[in-house]
Amino acid sequence: MRCAANWSVSTIPGLAMVARSSVRCGIDVEVRRPRAAAFRRASAWCGVAVDSTEQWTQAEALWKAGGELGEPRPGSIALPERWRNGWQQSSDQSAWIYTSSEAEPWSAALLASRSADPT
């Protein structure tokens, strides 16, 4: 759920996460579970094969940071081909994504104001 400019919220049972930034941001947390249909939809949105909960959280965080409402358009989310723990850039280098796979997977995305690593 996107609350307002520069704020983002995501919840699962027993856990809530909030992101606040000086640039547009998005955050997502998910319970790890099979989601074949959702992963197929996300693959279309991202133009890369989405086959993990971690990639799903990255896609949703990037979508929220982009500020669009409604379902993403095909190819509109610049998801990297592979995810990794920690910081990485979106495939179009317009955003930085932080992903953690411990306990419940989550990702946060910040729109990039420059190409420097945010860490």
PyMOL commands that set and color helices and strands:
alter all, ss='L'
color gray80, all
select helices_A, chain A and resi 36-46+53-66
alter helices_A, ss='H'
color red, helices_A
select strands_A, chain A and resi 7-12+15-20+25-29+86-89+95-100+106-111
alter strands_A, ss='S'
color yellow, strands_A
deselect
rebuild
show_as cartoon
